[in-house]
């Protein structure tokens, strides 16, 4: 492999690891919510989803060393 190919492979690996981490965190969050067995109003659920999406962007940027979109 050339140096550029290895860098690309490492970048792809880091992106996949970041995505996996984010999905695992989101899954853990929803599992905790299900264990609480509380009904969440739609408006609150939408707000939580929006917050999760923003946090995912921040975490992704931090883990990949890129500028947050």
Beta strands, then each sheet from edge to edge (+ up, - down):
end
